[in-house]
């Protein structure tokens, strides 16, 4: 099964069962933000496709956006907790044990940018799930981490869903 097949299956399912859009978007955003799982789950591409589906189908944008915000927020929160709870043992877990450079790069990114690194990290591919993990390992104060977490989740969810949702509507308006 290819990535294109997965995208088609998920978007077709949501098109036929709109009531499942919120839980599916929550799970995808959670998985995309969760350490370890985000390296295996092609959620960004699927979420972009679902954004276009929202614009094309008339599914209400804001509840789906809220589900994406919540999923991203809780995914980073769990990643932070794992880092805070397991500290340096995290590097011995798969897939970080096979790709230790991810943890090293995440640590360097976090050390350089601090609070802003926790915020900006959500927008940088493979570092997305490693930065909250490193923030937990480095014992970043929970308040500052959660502040960066919620604000970046709000912006990320809008940025991932809105282009498809509103772009389709905008194009439809100008083409007609």
C-alpha positions, -999 to +999 in steps of 0.1 A: +000+000+000+014+033-011+011+067+007-013+078-021-035+048-013-036+057+024-045+093+016-072+082-007-087+057+018-087+083+046-102+111+025-128+089+010-138+076+044-142+111+058-161+122+026-186+094+032-187+096+070-183+133+079-192+126+115-157+109+118-138+140+105-131+154+140-118+122+156-097+113+126-082+148+125-075+146+162-058+112+159-037+123+129-026+156+146-018+136+178+002+110+159+020+137+139+030+154+172+039+123+192+075+113+195+083+081+177+049+077+160+054+109+139+084+094+122+061+066+108+028+083+102+024+104+071-002+127+088+009+160+073+000+150+038-033+134+049-042+165+069-035+187+039-058+165+019-085+167+045-082+205+045-091+204+008-119+180+015-133+204+041-133+233+016-149+211-011-175+193+010-188+221+032-177+205+065-174+232+091-138+243+094-136+255+130-146+222+148-121+203+126-094+230+133-102+226+171-097+188+168-063+194+151-053+219+178-062+194+205-045+165+189-013+185+183-013+199+218-018+165+235+008+148+212+035+173+222+023+171+259+028+133+259+062+137+242+073+162+268+061+139+296+080+110+281+112+131+280+106+145+315+098+110+330+124+089+312+152+115+307+183+100+291+168+065+288+148+079+258+178+076+236+178+038+241+143+034+227+135+027+190+136+046+166+160+070+184+184+042+192+188+037+154+188+075+147+206+091+176+213+122+155+176+131+157+180+135+195+213+153+192+198+177+166+167+183+187+189+190+217+211+215+198+180+232+184+164+234+219+196+246+235+200+273+209+164+286+208+150+276+243+114+286+247+112+297+210+127+264+200+097+246+217+074+269+197+093+268+164+101+231+166+065+222+156+071+236+122+103+217+113+097+181+100+115+154+118+124+177+147+086+183+153+082+154+178+118+154+191+118+190+204+091+184+230+109+152+240+142+171+245+123+199+264+112+173+288+146+157+291+161+192+297+134+199+323+120+230+306+095+246+330+061+231+323+044+265+321+067+278+294+065+245+275+027+245+275+026+281+265+048+273+235+028+241+229-007+257+227+003+287+207+022+267+181-006+241+180-031+268+172-010+282+144+001+248+130-034+235+128-046+266+109-016+264+086-021+228+078-059+229+072-067+264+060-049+264+027-070+235+014-102+245+031-102+282+022-082+279-010-108+256-025-136+280-016-116+309-029-109+292-062-145+281-066-157+317-060-133+331-087-138+303-112-177+305-112 
